[in-house]
C-alpha cells in the first residue's frame, strides 16, 4: 500500500491524504480542514472503492461559485497517484 498527499487548491480543505493498495483500491482517505462532517462522509463512502471509478465520478464537481471542490481535488489527487 502506498500513501499519497495532495495539496488542495481553491478549497477550504488544505489537503487530502489517502492510501492506494496494489489492486487500485482507496483506503484511509482524510482531509485537512474543510467541512468536517461532509468530508468524513465522503471518506467513509469511498473506503475500499476502486480509485479510478471514484476519480471518474468526482472529477469536475464544483462547490458554489468555485470551479473546484474538495471532491474534485480528491479526484485530481487520485489521478496523480494512478499516473505515479
PDB file of N, CA, C and O in Angstrom:
ATOM      1  N   UNK A   1       0.850  -1.172   0.000  1.00  0.00           N
ATOM      2  CA  UNK A   1       0.000   0.000   0.000  1.00  0.00           C
ATOM      3  C   UNK A   1       0.899   1.240   0.000  1.00  0.00           C
ATOM      4  O   UNK A   1       1.888   1.304   0.730  1.00  0.00           O
ATOM      5  N   UNK A   2       0.539   2.217  -0.828  1.00  0.00           N
ATOM      6  CA  UNK A   2       1.322   3.444  -0.917  1.00  0.00           C
ATOM      7  C   UNK A   2       0.483   4.637  -0.443  1.00  0.00           C
ATOM      8  O   UNK A   2      -0.709   4.729  -0.737  1.00  0.00           O
ATOM      9  N   UNK A   3       1.126   5.542   0.292  1.00  0.00           N
ATOM     10  CA  UNK A   3       0.457   6.713   0.859  1.00  0.00           C
ATOM     11  C   UNK A   3       0.682   7.931  -0.035  1.00  0.00           C
ATOM     12  O   UNK A   3       1.792   8.166  -0.512  1.00  0.00           O
ATOM     13  N   UNK A   4      -0.383   8.700  -0.256  1.00  0.00           N
ATOM     14  CA  UNK A   4      -0.309   9.896  -1.101  1.00  0.00           C
ATOM     15  C   UNK A   4      -0.858  11.102  -0.351  1.00  0.00           C
ATOM     16  O   UNK A   4      -1.776  10.976   0.459  1.00  0.00           O
ATOM     17  N   UNK A   5      -0.287  12.273  -0.628  1.00  0.00           N
ATOM     18  CA  UNK A   5      -0.759  13.540  -0.081  1.00  0.00           C
ATOM     19  C   UNK A   5      -0.941  14.497  -1.257  1.00  0.00           C
ATOM     20  O   UNK A   5      -0.020  14.712  -2.044  1.00  0.00           O
ATOM     21  N   UNK A   6      -2.133  15.063  -1.365  1.00  0.00           N
ATOM     22  CA  UNK A   6      -2.424  16.042  -2.417  1.00  0.00           C
ATOM     23  C   UNK A   6      -2.734  17.378  -1.756  1.00  0.00           C
ATOM     24  O   UNK A   6      -3.631  17.466  -0.918  1.00  0.00           O
ATOM     25  N   UNK A   7      -1.993  18.419  -2.132  1.00  0.00           N
ATOM     26  CA  UNK A   7      -2.239  19.778  -1.635  1.00  0.00           C
ATOM     27  C   UNK A   7      -3.393  20.374  -2.445  1.00  0.00           C
ATOM     28  O   UNK A   7      -3.263  20.602  -3.648  1.00  0.00           O
ATOM     29  N   UNK A   8      -4.497  20.620  -1.791  1.00  0.00           N
ATOM     30  CA  UNK A   8      -5.682  21.144  -2.474  1.00  0.00           C
ATOM     31  C   UNK A   8      -5.494  22.603  -2.878  1.00  0.00           C
ATOM     32  O   UNK A   8      -4.780  23.358  -2.219  1.00  0.00           O
ATOM     33  N   UNK A   9      -6.138  22.978  -3.959  1.00  0.00           N
ATOM     34  CA  UNK A   9      -6.120  24.360  -4.441  1.00  0.00           C
ATOM     35  C   UNK A   9      -7.552  24.828  -4.658  1.00  0.00           C
ATOM     36  O   UNK A   9      -8.353  24.135  -5.285  1.00  0.00           O
ATOM     37  N   UNK A  10      -7.868  26.007  -4.135  1.00  0.00           N
ATOM     38  CA  UNK A  10      -9.182  26.601  -4.362  1.00  0.00           C
ATOM     39  C   UNK A  10     -10.299  26.068  -3.491  1.00  0.00           C
ATOM     40  O   UNK A  10     -11.474  26.260  -3.803  1.00  0.00           O
ATOM     41  N   UNK A  11      -9.945  25.392  -2.392  1.00  0.00           N
ATOM     42  CA  UNK A  11     -10.967  24.855  -1.493  1.00  0.00           C
ATOM     43  C   UNK A  11     -10.656  25.236  -0.045  1.00  0.00           C
ATOM     44  O   UNK A  11      -9.548  25.668   0.272  1.00  0.00           O
ATOM     45  N   UNK A  12     -11.646  25.070   0.819  1.00  0.00           N
ATOM     46  CA  UNK A  12     -11.445  25.303   2.254  1.00  0.00           C
ATOM     47  C   UNK A  12     -10.505  24.252   2.836  1.00  0.00           C
ATOM     48  O   UNK A  12      -9.725  24.538   3.744  1.00  0.00           O
ATOM     49  N   UNK A  13     -10.586  23.049   2.310  1.00  0.00           N
ATOM     50  CA  UNK A  13      -9.702  21.978   2.737  1.00  0.00           C
ATOM     51  C   UNK A  13      -8.301  22.221   2.176  1.00  0.00           C
ATOM     52  O   UNK A  13      -8.146  22.543   0.998  1.00  0.00           O
ATOM     53  N   UNK A  14      -7.292  22.068   3.018  1.00  0.00           N
ATOM     54  CA  UNK A  14      -5.921  22.351   2.615  1.00  0.00           C
ATOM     55  C   UNK A  14      -5.255  21.202   1.866  1.00  0.00           C
ATOM     56  O   UNK A  14      -4.452  21.417   0.959  1.00  0.00           O
ATOM     57  N   UNK A  15      -5.605  19.970   2.262  1.00  0.00           N
ATOM     58  CA  UNK A  15      -5.016  18.815   1.593  1.00  0.00           C
ATOM     59  C   UNK A  15      -5.873  17.584   1.846  1.00  0.00           C
ATOM     60  O   UNK A  15      -6.730  17.566   2.730  1.00  0.00           O
ATOM     61  N   UNK A  16      -5.618  16.558   1.043  1.00  0.00           N
ATOM     62  CA  UNK A  16      -6.258  15.269   1.233  1.00  0.00           C
ATOM     63  C   UNK A  16      -5.169  14.202   1.166  1.00  0.00           C
ATOM     64  O   UNK A  16      -4.282  14.251   0.313  1.00  0.00           O
ATOM     65  N   UNK A  17      -5.254  13.241   2.078  1.00  0.00           N
ATOM     66  CA  UNK A  17      -4.320  12.119   2.115  1.00  0.00           C
ATOM     67  C   UNK A  17      -5.103  10.838   1.917  1.00  0.00           C
ATOM     68  O   UNK A  17      -6.261  10.737   2.321  1.00  0.00           O
ATOM     69  N   UNK A  18      -4.469   9.864   1.296  1.00  0.00           N
ATOM     70  CA  UNK A  18      -5.112   8.563   1.105  1.00  0.00           C
ATOM     71  C   UNK A  18      -4.068   7.514   0.816  1.00  0.00           C
ATOM     72  O   UNK A  18      -2.933   7.824   0.454  1.00  0.00           O
ATOM     73  N   UNK A  19      -4.468   6.263   0.980  1.00  0.00           N
ATOM     74  CA  UNK A  19      -3.635   5.126   0.628  1.00  0.00           C
ATOM     75  C   UNK A  19      -4.244   4.448  -0.586  1.00  0.00           C
ATOM     76  O   UNK A  19      -5.463   4.414  -0.752  1.00  0.00           O
ATOM     77  N   UNK A  20      -3.382   3.913  -1.425  1.00  0.00           N
ATOM     78  CA  UNK A  20      -3.801   3.190  -2.623  1.00  0.00           C
ATOM     79  C   UNK A  20      -3.130   1.822  -2.570  1.00  0.00           C
ATOM     80  O   UNK A  20      -1.904   1.723  -2.540  1.00  0.00           O
ATOM     81  N   UNK A  21      -3.955   0.754  -2.560  1.00  0.00           N
ATOM     82  CA  UNK A  21      -3.372  -0.581  -2.475  1.00  0.00           C
ATOM     83  C   UNK A  21      -3.013  -1.117  -3.865  1.00  0.00           C
ATOM     84  O   UNK A  21      -3.248  -0.455  -4.876  1.00  0.00           O
ATOM     85  N   UNK A  22      -2.451  -2.301  -3.898  1.00  0.00           N
ATOM     86  CA  UNK A  22      -1.968  -2.894  -5.146  1.00  0.00           C
ATOM     87  C   UNK A  22      -3.087  -3.207  -6.141  1.00  0.00           C
ATOM     88  O   UNK A  22      -2.827  -3.364  -7.334  1.00  0.00           O
ATOM     89  N   UNK A  23      -4.313  -3.299  -5.666  1.00  0.00           N
ATOM     90  CA  UNK A  23      -5.456  -3.560  -6.535  1.00  0.00           C
ATOM     91  C   UNK A  23      -6.152  -2.275  -6.994  1.00  0.00           C
ATOM     92  O   UNK A  23      -7.182  -2.327  -7.666  1.00  0.00           O
ATOM     93  N   UNK A  24      -5.578  -1.112  -6.623  1.00  0.00           N
ATOM     94  CA  UNK A  24      -6.160   0.162  -7.020  1.00  0.00           C
ATOM     95  C   UNK A  24      -7.337   0.597  -6.174  1.00  0.00           C
ATOM     96  O   UNK A  24      -8.180   1.369  -6.630  1.00  0.00           O
ATOM     97  N   UNK A  25      -7.403   0.112  -4.947  1.00  0.00           N
ATOM     98  CA  UNK A  25      -8.490   0.463  -4.026  1.00  0.00           C
ATOM     99  C   UNK A  25      -8.035   1.550  -3.064  1.00  0.00           C
ATOM    100  O   UNK A  25      -6.879   1.579  -2.642  1.00  0.00           O
ATOM    101  N   UNK A  26      -8.963   2.448  -2.723  1.00  0.00           N
ATOM    102  CA  UNK A  26      -8.685   3.565  -1.812  1.00  0.00           C
ATOM    103  C   UNK A  26      -8.889   3.170  -0.353  1.00  0.00           C
ATOM    104  O   UNK A  26      -9.805   2.421  -0.015  1.00  0.00           O
ATOM    105  N   UNK A  27      -8.020   3.688   0.495  1.00  0.00           N
ATOM    106  CA  UNK A  27      -8.136   3.448   1.939  1.00  0.00           C
ATOM    107  C   UNK A  27      -7.666   4.686   2.695  1.00  0.00           C
ATOM    108  O   UNK A  27      -6.848   5.463   2.203  1.00  0.00           O
ATOM    109  N   UNK A  28      -8.197   4.848   3.886  1.00  0.00           N
ATOM    110  CA  UNK A  28      -7.738   5.878   4.836  1.00  0.00           C
ATOM    111  C   UNK A  28      -7.753   7.292   4.255  1.00  0.00           C
ATOM    112  O   UNK A  28      -6.808   8.056   4.451  1.00  0.00           O
ATOM    113  N   UNK A  29      -8.818   7.635   3.546  1.00  0.00           N
ATOM    114  CA  UNK A  29      -8.941   8.982   2.984  1.00  0.00           C
ATOM    115  C   UNK A  29      -9.213   9.959   4.122  1.00  0.00           C
ATOM    116  O   UNK A  29     -10.118   9.744   4.928  1.00  0.00           O
ATOM    117  N   UNK A  30      -8.426  11.034   4.188  1.00  0.00           N
ATOM    118  CA  UNK A  30      -8.585  12.030   5.247  1.00  0.00           C
ATOM    119  C   UNK A  30      -8.266  13.419   4.702  1.00  0.00           C
ATOM    120  O   UNK A  30      -7.232  13.631   4.070  1.00  0.00           O
ATOM    121  N   UNK A  31      -9.161  14.346   4.955  1.00  0.00           N
ATOM    122  CA  UNK A  31      -8.994  15.738   4.542  1.00  0.00           C
ATOM    123  C   UNK A  31      -8.493  16.555   5.720  1.00  0.00           C
ATOM    124  O   UNK A  31      -8.841  16.280   6.868  1.00  0.00           O
ATOM    125  N   UNK A  32      -7.681  17.554   5.436  1.00  0.00           N
ATOM    126  CA  UNK A  32      -7.217  18.503   6.446  1.00  0.00           C
ATOM    127  C   UNK A  32      -8.020  19.780   6.278  1.00  0.00           C
ATOM    128  O   UNK A  32      -7.914  20.459   5.257  1.00  0.00           O
ATOM    129  N   UNK A  33      -8.826  20.107   7.287  1.00  0.00           N
ATOM    130  CA  UNK A  33      -9.676  21.292   7.275  1.00  0.00           C
ATOM    131  C   UNK A  33     -10.881  21.058   6.368  1.00  0.00           C
ATOM    132  O   UNK A  33     -11.066  19.952   5.862  1.00  0.00           O
ATOM    133  N   UNK A  34     -11.688  22.069   6.160  1.00  0.00           N
ATOM    134  CA  UNK A  34     -12.872  21.936   5.311  1.00  0.00           C
ATOM    135  C   UNK A  34     -14.121  21.598   6.108  1.00  0.00           C
ATOM    136  O   UNK A  34     -14.133  21.715   7.334  1.00  0.00           O
ATOM    137  N   UNK A  35     -15.158  21.185   5.420  1.00  0.00           N
ATOM    138  CA  UNK A  35     -16.449  20.839   6.030  1.00  0.00           C
ATOM    139  C   UNK A  35     -16.361  19.444   6.641  1.00  0.00           C
ATOM    140  O   UNK A  35     -16.609  18.444   5.969  1.00  0.00           O
ATOM    141  N   UNK A  36     -16.010  19.391   7.901  1.00  0.00           N
ATOM    142  CA  UNK A  36     -15.644  18.156   8.582  1.00  0.00           C
ATOM    143  C   UNK A  36     -16.626  17.003   8.377  1.00  0.00           C
ATOM    144  O   UNK A  36     -16.219  15.911   7.980  1.00  0.00           O
ATOM    145  N   UNK A  37     -17.892  17.229   8.638  1.00  0.00           N
ATOM    146  CA  UNK A  37     -18.874  16.147   8.536  1.00  0.00           C
ATOM    147  C   UNK A  37     -19.016  15.613   7.122  1.00  0.00           C
ATOM    148  O   UNK A  37     -19.044  14.401   6.912  1.00  0.00           O
ATOM    149  N   UNK A  38     -19.106  16.513   6.152  1.00  0.00           N
ATOM    150  CA  UNK A  38     -19.250  16.091   4.763  1.00  0.00           C
ATOM    151  C   UNK A  38     -18.013  15.337   4.270  1.00  0.00           C
ATOM    152  O   UNK A  38     -18.130  14.336   3.563  1.00  0.00           O
ATOM    153  N   UNK A  39     -16.855  15.813   4.640  1.00  0.00           N
ATOM    154  CA  UNK A  39     -15.627  15.178   4.169  1.00  0.00           C
ATOM    155  C   UNK A  39     -15.399  13.829   4.841  1.00  0.00           C
ATOM    156  O   UNK A  39     -14.871  12.910   4.216  1.00  0.00           O
ATOM    157  N   UNK A  40     -15.788  13.700   6.100  1.00  0.00           N
ATOM    158  CA  UNK A  40     -15.728  12.391   6.760  1.00  0.00           C
ATOM    159  C   UNK A  40     -16.684  11.419   6.078  1.00  0.00           C
ATOM    160  O   UNK A  40     -16.366  10.240   5.920  1.00  0.00           O
ATOM    161  N   UNK A  41     -17.860  11.913   5.673  1.00  0.00           N
ATOM    162  CA  UNK A  41     -18.837  11.063   4.998  1.00  0.00           C
ATOM    163  C   UNK A  41     -18.300  10.578   3.654  1.00  0.00           C
ATOM    164  O   UNK A  41     -18.430   9.400   3.322  1.00  0.00           O
ATOM    165  N   UNK A  42     -17.697  11.481   2.882  1.00  0.00           N
ATOM    166  CA  UNK A  42     -17.106  11.081   1.606  1.00  0.00           C
ATOM    167  C   UNK A  42     -16.072   9.986   1.850  1.00  0.00           C
ATOM    168  O   UNK A  42     -16.055   8.974   1.150  1.00  0.00           O
ATOM    169  N   UNK A  43     -15.216  10.189   2.838  1.00  0.00           N
ATOM    170  CA  UNK A  43     -14.174   9.211   3.148  1.00  0.00           C
ATOM    171  C   UNK A  43     -14.759   7.845   3.467  1.00  0.00           C
ATOM    172  O   UNK A  43     -14.250   6.829   2.994  1.00  0.00           O
ATOM    173  N   UNK A  44     -15.815   7.809   4.257  1.00  0.00           N
ATOM    174  CA  UNK A  44     -16.453   6.542   4.615  1.00  0.00           C
ATOM    175  C   UNK A  44     -17.103   5.886   3.394  1.00  0.00           C
ATOM    176  O   UNK A  44     -17.020   4.671   3.213  1.00  0.00           O
ATOM    177  N   UNK A  45     -17.745   6.697   2.566  1.00  0.00           N
ATOM    178  CA  UNK A  45     -18.450   6.154   1.404  1.00  0.00           C
ATOM    179  C   UNK A  45     -17.522   5.533   0.366  1.00  0.00           C
ATOM    180  O   UNK A  45     -17.908   4.595  -0.331  1.00  0.00           O
ATOM    181  N   UNK A  46     -16.305   6.050   0.262  1.00  0.00           N
ATOM    182  CA  UNK A  46     -15.402   5.550  -0.783  1.00  0.00           C
ATOM    183  C   UNK A  46     -14.355   4.561  -0.258  1.00  0.00           C
ATOM    184  O   UNK A  46     -13.568   4.034  -1.044  1.00  0.00           O
ATOM    185  N   UNK A  47     -14.331   4.304   1.035  1.00  0.00           N
ATOM    186  CA  UNK A  47     -13.360   3.362   1.605  1.00  0.00           C
ATOM    187  C   UNK A  47     -13.451   2.017   0.877  1.00  0.00           C
ATOM    188  O   UNK A  47     -14.527   1.424   0.790  1.00  0.00           O
ATOM    189  N   UNK A  48     -12.324   1.543   0.361  1.00  0.00           N
ATOM    190  CA  UNK A  48     -12.263   0.259  -0.326  1.00  0.00           C
ATOM    191  C   UNK A  48     -12.730   0.286  -1.773  1.00  0.00           C
ATOM    192  O   UNK A  48     -12.742  -0.749  -2.440  1.00  0.00           O
ATOM    193  N   UNK A  49     -13.112   1.456  -2.263  1.00  0.00           N
ATOM    194  CA  UNK A  49     -13.607   1.578  -3.639  1.00  0.00           C
ATOM    195  C   UNK A  49     -12.468   1.660  -4.642  1.00  0.00           C
ATOM    196  O   UNK A  49     -11.337   2.000  -4.295  1.00  0.00           O
ATOM    197  N   UNK A  50     -12.785   1.344  -5.886  1.00  0.00           N
ATOM    198  CA  UNK A  50     -11.827   1.452  -6.968  1.00  0.00           C
ATOM    199  C   UNK A  50     -11.467   2.922  -7.191  1.00  0.00           C
ATOM    200  O   UNK A  50     -12.346   3.752  -7.421  1.00  0.00           O
ATOM    201  N   UNK A  51     -10.178   3.237  -7.123  1.00  0.00           N
ATOM    202  CA  UNK A  51      -9.716   4.621  -7.194  1.00  0.00           C
ATOM    203  C   UNK A  51     -10.108   5.289  -8.509  1.00  0.00           C
ATOM    204  O   UNK A  51     -10.572   6.429  -8.502  1.00  0.00           O
ATOM    205  N   UNK A  52      -9.933   4.609  -9.622  1.00  0.00           N
ATOM    206  CA  UNK A  52     -10.246   5.182 -10.933  1.00  0.00           C
ATOM    207  C   UNK A  52     -11.736   5.501 -11.037  1.00  0.00           C
ATOM    208  O   UNK A  52     -12.114   6.551 -11.556  1.00  0.00           O
ATOM    209  N   UNK A  53     -12.567   4.608 -10.552  1.00  0.00           N
ATOM    210  CA  UNK A  53     -14.017   4.825 -10.582  1.00  0.00           C
ATOM    211  C   UNK A  53     -14.405   6.038  -9.738  1.00  0.00           C
ATOM    212  O   UNK A  53     -15.236   6.843 -10.158  1.00  0.00           O
ATOM    213  N   UNK A  54     -13.812   6.171  -8.555  1.00  0.00           N
ATOM    214  CA  UNK A  54     -14.087   7.319  -7.686  1.00  0.00           C
ATOM    215  C   UNK A  54     -13.656   8.612  -8.377  1.00  0.00           C
ATOM    216  O   UNK A  54     -14.401   9.592  -8.387  1.00  0.00           O
ATOM    217  N   UNK A  55     -12.462   8.613  -8.949  1.00  0.00           N
ATOM    218  CA  UNK A  55     -11.961   9.809  -9.633  1.00  0.00           C
ATOM    219  C   UNK A  55     -12.880  10.192 -10.797  1.00  0.00           C
ATOM    220  O   UNK A  55     -13.182  11.371 -10.985  1.00  0.00           O
ATOM    221  N   UNK A  56     -13.317   9.216 -11.568  1.00  0.00           N
ATOM    222  CA  UNK A  56     -14.218   9.491 -12.696  1.00  0.00           C
ATOM    223  C   UNK A  56     -15.526  10.123 -12.229  1.00  0.00           C
ATOM    224  O   UNK A  56     -16.058  11.016 -12.890  1.00  0.00           O
ATOM    225  N   UNK A  57     -16.041   9.663 -11.096  1.00  0.00           N
ATOM    226  CA  UNK A  57     -17.312  10.193 -10.570  1.00  0.00           C
ATOM    227  C   UNK A  57     -17.171  11.606 -10.009  1.00  0.00           C
ATOM    228  O   UNK A  57     -18.073  12.429 -10.163  1.00  0.00           O
ATOM    229  N   UNK A  58     -16.046  11.888  -9.360  1.00  0.00           N
ATOM    230  CA  UNK A  58     -15.899  13.149  -8.630  1.00  0.00           C
ATOM    231  C   UNK A  58     -15.217  14.262  -9.414  1.00  0.00           C
ATOM    232  O   UNK A  58     -15.368  15.434  -9.071  1.00  0.00           O
ATOM    233  N   UNK A  59     -14.475  13.921 -10.454  1.00  0.00           N
ATOM    234  CA  UNK A  59     -13.746  14.925 -11.225  1.00  0.00           C
ATOM    235  C   UNK A  59     -14.717  15.934 -11.839  1.00  0.00           C
ATOM    236  O   UNK A  59     -15.691  15.558 -12.492  1.00  0.00           O
ATOM    237  N   UNK A  60     -14.441  17.210 -11.622  1.00  0.00           N
ATOM    238  CA  UNK A  60     -15.282  18.271 -12.168  1.00  0.00           C
ATOM    239  C   UNK A  60     -16.389  18.741 -11.250  1.00  0.00           C
ATOM    240  O   UNK A  60     -17.108  19.683 -11.586  1.00  0.00           O
ATOM    241  N   UNK A  61     -16.545  18.100 -10.087  1.00  0.00           N
ATOM    242  CA  UNK A  61     -17.554  18.534  -9.117  1.00  0.00           C
ATOM    243  C   UNK A  61     -17.179  19.914  -8.585  1.00  0.00           C
ATOM    244  O   UNK A  61     -16.027  20.136  -8.211  1.00  0.00           O
ATOM    245  N   UNK A  62     -18.123  20.835  -8.545  1.00  0.00           N
ATOM    246  CA  UNK A  62     -17.846  22.192  -8.087  1.00  0.00           C
ATOM    247  C   UNK A  62     -18.509  22.470  -6.741  1.00  0.00           C
ATOM    248  O   UNK A  62     -19.375  21.717  -6.295  1.00  0.00           O
ATOM    249  N   UNK A  63     -18.090  23.558  -6.102  1.00  0.00           N
ATOM    250  CA  UNK A  63     -18.641  23.984  -4.816  1.00  0.00           C
ATOM    251  C   UNK A  63     -19.039  25.449  -4.935  1.00  0.00           C
ATOM    252  O   UNK A  63     -18.174  26.323  -5.002  1.00  0.00           O
ATOM    253  N   UNK A  64     -20.324  25.722  -4.961  1.00  0.00           N
ATOM    254  CA  UNK A  64     -20.801  27.099  -5.083  1.00  0.00           C
ATOM    255  C   UNK A  64     -20.259  27.754  -6.332  1.00  0.00           C
ATOM    256  O   UNK A  64     -20.367  27.205  -7.429  1.00  0.00           O
ATOM    257  N   UNK A  65     -19.676  28.928  -6.169  1.00  0.00           N
ATOM    258  CA  UNK A  65     -19.137  29.691  -7.293  1.00  0.00           C
ATOM    259  C   UNK A  65     -17.739  29.218  -7.699  1.00  0.00           C
ATOM    260  O   UNK A  65     -17.216  29.649  -8.727  1.00  0.00           O
ATOM    261  N   UNK A  66     -17.143  28.351  -6.916  1.00  0.00           N
ATOM    262  CA  UNK A  66     -15.767  27.901  -7.183  1.00  0.00           C
ATOM    263  C   UNK A  66     -15.740  26.894  -8.335  1.00  0.00           C
ATOM    264  O   UNK A  66     -16.680  26.117  -8.505  1.00  0.00           O
ATOM    265  N   UNK A  67     -14.672  26.908  -9.119  1.00  0.00           N
ATOM    266  CA  UNK A  67     -14.569  25.963 -10.234  1.00  0.00           C
ATOM    267  C   UNK A  67     -14.101  24.569  -9.813  1.00  0.00           C
ATOM    268  O   UNK A  67     -13.891  23.699 -10.659  1.00  0.00           O
ATOM    269  N   UNK A  68     -13.938  24.359  -8.505  1.00  0.00           N
ATOM    270  CA  UNK A  68     -13.480  23.077  -7.977  1.00  0.00           C
ATOM    271  C   UNK A  68     -14.210  22.803  -6.667  1.00  0.00           C
ATOM    272  O   UNK A  68     -15.055  23.595  -6.250  1.00  0.00           O
ATOM    273  N   UNK A  69     -13.894  21.701  -6.026  1.00  0.00           N
ATOM    274  CA  UNK A  69     -14.453  21.342  -4.724  1.00  0.00           C
ATOM    275  C   UNK A  69     -13.481  20.390  -4.050  1.00  0.00           C
ATOM    276  O   UNK A  69     -12.503  19.960  -4.661  1.00  0.00           O
ATOM    277  N   UNK A  70     -13.743  20.064  -2.814  1.00  0.00           N
ATOM    278  CA  UNK A  70     -12.896  19.098  -2.116  1.00  0.00           C
ATOM    279  C   UNK A  70     -12.956  17.746  -2.821  1.00  0.00           C
ATOM    280  O   UNK A  70     -11.941  17.059  -2.935  1.00  0.00           O
ATOM    281  N   UNK A  71     -14.135  17.364  -3.290  1.00  0.00           N
ATOM    282  CA  UNK A  71     -14.283  16.099  -4.024  1.00  0.00           C
ATOM    283  C   UNK A  71     -13.496  16.133  -5.331  1.00  0.00           C
ATOM    284  O   UNK A  71     -12.854  15.147  -5.694  1.00  0.00           O
ATOM    285  N   UNK A  72     -13.541  17.252  -6.032  1.00  0.00           N
ATOM    286  CA  UNK A  72     -12.778  17.413  -7.269  1.00  0.00           C
ATOM    287  C   UNK A  72     -11.282  17.353  -6.984  1.00  0.00           C
ATOM    288  O   UNK A  72     -10.533  16.744  -7.747  1.00  0.00           O
ATOM    289  N   UNK A  73     -10.844  17.970  -5.905  1.00  0.00           N
ATOM    290  CA  UNK A  73      -9.434  17.936  -5.539  1.00  0.00           C
ATOM    291  C   UNK A  73      -9.001  16.510  -5.179  1.00  0.00           C
ATOM    292  O   UNK A  73      -7.889  16.101  -5.513  1.00  0.00           O
ATOM    293  N   UNK A  74      -9.861  15.761  -4.509  1.00  0.00           N
ATOM    294  CA  UNK A  74      -9.577  14.356  -4.233  1.00  0.00           C
ATOM    295  C   UNK A  74      -9.402  13.602  -5.550  1.00  0.00           C
ATOM    296  O   UNK A  74      -8.457  12.828  -5.703  1.00  0.00           O
ATOM    297  N   UNK A  75     -10.305  13.826  -6.496  1.00  0.00           N
ATOM    298  CA  UNK A  75     -10.225  13.161  -7.799  1.00  0.00           C
ATOM    299  C   UNK A  75      -8.902  13.494  -8.494  1.00  0.00           C
ATOM    300  O   UNK A  75      -8.269  12.621  -9.088  1.00  0.00           O
ATOM    301  N   UNK A  76      -8.497  14.740  -8.417  1.00  0.00           N
ATOM    302  CA  UNK A  76      -7.226  15.149  -9.034  1.00  0.00           C
ATOM    303  C   UNK A  76      -6.041  14.459  -8.360  1.00  0.00           C
ATOM    304  O   UNK A  76      -5.098  14.029  -9.024  1.00  0.00           O
ATOM    305  N   UNK A  77      -6.103  14.360  -7.048  1.00  0.00           N
ATOM    306  CA  UNK A  77      -5.054  13.660  -6.315  1.00  0.00           C
ATOM    307  C   UNK A  77      -4.996  12.175  -6.679  1.00  0.00           C
ATOM    308  O   UNK A  77      -3.918  11.600  -6.827  1.00  0.00           O
ATOM    309  N   UNK A  78      -6.161  11.576  -6.819  1.00  0.00           N
ATOM    310  CA  UNK A  78      -6.218  10.164  -7.216  1.00  0.00           C
ATOM    311  C   UNK A  78      -5.614   9.970  -8.594  1.00  0.00           C
ATOM    312  O   UNK A  78      -4.844   9.035  -8.810  1.00  0.00           O
ATOM    313  N   UNK A  79      -5.957  10.851  -9.532  1.00  0.00           N
ATOM    314  CA  UNK A  79      -5.431  10.739 -10.885  1.00  0.00           C
ATOM    315  C   UNK A  79      -3.902  10.869 -10.889  1.00  0.00           C
ATOM    316  O   UNK A  79      -3.218  10.157 -11.625  1.00  0.00           O
ATOM    317  N   UNK A  80      -3.371  11.779 -10.067  1.00  0.00           N
ATOM    318  CA  UNK A  80      -1.905  11.910  -9.941  1.00  0.00           C
ATOM    319  C   UNK A  80      -1.304  10.621  -9.394  1.00  0.00           C
ATOM    320  O   UNK A  80      -0.265  10.165  -9.871  1.00  0.00           O
ATOM    321  N   UNK A  81      -1.957  10.036  -8.394  1.00  0.00           N
ATOM    322  CA  UNK A  81      -1.458   8.806  -7.783  1.00  0.00           C
ATOM    323  C   UNK A  81      -1.480   7.653  -8.782  1.00  0.00           C
ATOM    324  O   UNK A  81      -0.540   6.860  -8.840  1.00  0.00           O
ATOM    325  N   UNK A  82      -2.541   7.560  -9.558  1.00  0.00           N
ATOM    326  CA  UNK A  82      -2.647   6.487 -10.557  1.00  0.00           C
ATOM    327  C   UNK A  82      -1.560   6.629 -11.610  1.00  0.00           C
ATOM    328  O   UNK A  82      -1.001   5.636 -12.075  1.00  0.00           O
ATOM    329  N   UNK A  83      -1.265   7.871 -11.983  1.00  0.00           N
ATOM    330  CA  UNK A  83      -0.237   8.128 -13.002  1.00  0.00           C
ATOM    331  C   UNK A  83       1.169   7.851 -12.464  1.00  0.00           C
ATOM    332  O   UNK A  83       2.098   7.626 -13.240  1.00  0.00           O
ATOM    333  N   UNK A  84       1.326   7.865 -11.137  1.00  0.00           N
ATOM    334  CA  UNK A  84       2.635   7.682 -10.498  1.00  0.00           C
ATOM    335  C   UNK A  84       3.179   6.277 -10.710  1.00  0.00           C
ATOM    336  O   UNK A  84       4.270   5.959 -10.237  1.00  0.00           O
TER     337      UNK A  84
END
